[in-house]
Structure formats: C-alpha cells, structure tokens
C-alpha cells in the first residue's frame, strides 16, 4: 500500500482507507461479526486509516471500530461530530456540545485522545465563526483530540476551511463523477499542507459497475430514501448524479477498465492518480469488497489517454448535473 504524508497531521497513512458508514447504518444490515471481519480484511490488506462518525448507527460504527482497535492498535482513526443536532445551526456548534460529543466518541472508541475529529458537514456560516475553531483548538490543547478537520459539501466551504490555520484535513466528495475539487481545492490543500480525504469515491456504488436500472435498494438504504435529498444533502447519494445518467456514464467508462481490474478498482485508481489526495475512504460491506478496494492501490496509473476519456464522459453527461451545485 502506498503511503502519503498528511503534513499537518504529522503522519503517513495508506492511500486507500476504509469508510465505516456501512458498518453503522443506512446501507442495509451488516452484522457485528461481518463488520469486524471487514475491518480485519482491510487492515490486513494495508489500510491504516479508518473514518467513522458519531451518528453512524447512533454510535454503532464508532463502537465497532473501538472494539477492533483493542486488537489492532496503531491505526489512524478519524471520526466526525455535529450531525447529532436536530437543527443544523451555527449556534449548535458550541463549546459545550463539542465537549459532550467528544466525551461520547472517546468512550465509544475506547481512547483518551482521538487522532482526528472532523466537523460533519456543518452549516456554511459555521466556517466563518472564530469561536467554533477556538473551541476546537481547546480540544487539541486538552489532548482530547490530536487534530481537527472539516467534512464539507462544497468547494467554497473547503477553501474557507483550508484557510484556517488549525485545519488539518478537508474531507470532500471526489470521484470521476465529482471532479470540481480538482480545480481549486486540491491545489489549495497542497499549498497549505492540509490533508485531502476523498469520500464517496464510488458514487454510492454507481462506479462499481454492479448496478442496473432494475437494481433495488432496501428501505433502510440511503440509496432508496435519499435520492431526492429527503434526509440529508442529495450529493451524498450517488454523488448527486441522477441514477439513470450515472448508469449511462458507467457504460461509457466500462471499456476503459484495464484487464484484470474491476470497475470499482478503476474508479479508485482514478483518484489515486491525483497526487494531492491523501487518502480515499471507500466503504465495504464484506471482506471481498474490502480486499478489492485496497488492491486498487496496486494498479498501474491509468495514463493520459484514459484520463482524457474519463474527462470527456464527465463533460458530456455528468457536468450539467453536479458541477455548479457543489
């Protein structure tokens, strides 16, 4: 596994990590035993970075990661806070709430100091409030957390967060269907030494190439209930791409997949080819997916012609739906 340096975090991490949303909720049922097997397979394959959140299964994901850490210490664990608020307002991102959420996450994870805590897609106004970042600095000073970052929805939010001197990382949706961060976010993060965490790298599975027009998703799966943004930002589901458009784009991309590679590995390799990306956090519901995702780091770079063809598909099919929105 290739390691990349997270400068402000002060450590190297494997370029393919593991997103642990699936192990908590909103992707159908995953048993505790299966979740622990996924964590084991991922780390056996070279994954060193786990990303979770306090709301994934109301703490279930954090708790499972915490159990795993007892057996596999030394991993870098990032969690998120802020989405426990019933109403998303900047005022809710308060010192008192931060401390309460942090206490809960530290207990779930079984650690005194969390490696990285990220604000979980806060309201846009929150990025301009000094008191919010002052409260985060306090958590670092008290060694409740080693560092903090922000998980963002938009490019503008990412750029505002990167400009903050204490921001260690920015987590943003980046995949072959969401290319806008390449233009400004990745260069700005590189200049500032801020880690880039690429989330939704497979566009909620669209870029796995396994779905068709007849594929159905369970009632407890966000790919069913959030297609129109009914529960949270629609960009988190299929990267904001209409399902039928995404299926058509995948068929255009399929002939570009290298022999012996899967469509998912091809999509992940496209992100690995972006040197400013620090870590990619695909999720996995089983050990086969975890192993396949990690193996994407071993593929050869895709090459200029393939990258140009991917860009053409984006410009023709995807850009009108997503580029100006996020």
Phi, psi and omega in degrees: 000126175293135174258144176232148186275125170265096194300306182291335176282338175075031179205158173267145178222152179297141187293334172257119176254199178226122171275131189254018176301315182303332183280352180256302186187177169074010177228022189088174186280134172231121183291162178299318180297317179295321180298316179293325176294321177299314179300319180293316180296319181297313182290326175298331181273002175109359178292133179236359186234122178245132180241126180222193178200155183291342181263355179288104184068027181055040179104352182299316181297313178302317183296319178294319176298318179299319177298319181293324181298331178296329179269331184232072178290164175096356176282158173266123184243128175244137172234181182223156178216154177128335183274003174284347177293133176291324178238125183278098177231152177302327181297333179289342179272067188254164178302316181296316179294319178304315183292321179293315179296321180294319177301316182295315181293320179297323178292316179299317183278344179072035181229155175277323181234125178273134184302314183209127174242131182244138168295135192264083179050062181289169175302148184305323182297336183296331184293340183260004183262112182300324184297331179292315181284333172297320179294323176293321177299324177298318180298324177291314182299326181273001179062026170286327176224151178275332183196165177224156177214191181223134169264123191242162173261323190241160176299317181298320177297319179298316181295322177294318180294319181299328181289344178285129186295336182268355182289123181267327185212155171232126177256126186215150176291124180214121175198182183296345176259356179224080188266350188305323180301341179297331190287314185233321188294311183296316176298319181294319179295319178300314181298326184270351184075024180268132179291143175251120177254115183269113180253168185051045188291340180251017179052052180057031177098346178306316183280005171281340181076010184265353186258153178227179180296339182264359179296135177244153180236146184295163181297333181265015182254127184298339178288353172260303191273350182244018182298333179253013179076029183290333185251325180200184186307128184296339178295344179281345182249118185055028179058021179083003181273130174306139188304315182293325177294317179298318178299318179296320179294320179300319180294328175291327182278334190306319180295347181275349184294128181297149177305136178086351180257155174270165176299321180296317179296321176301314181295321178291322180297326177302321180285319177303327180292351176270104188296340180280349177281129180274313183207145179248139187237068173293148174270173178206140178257350180208169185292328178299315178295318180299315179293319180296319179297313181298325183291344179300331180293341182271350179292152175290150175309148189287332179095158187296320183295319179293317178299322178294321179293322177296318178298322180297317178297317178300310184298322184280321189250321192263318186312313183300337185268336190231333196296319183272355185270321185240000000 
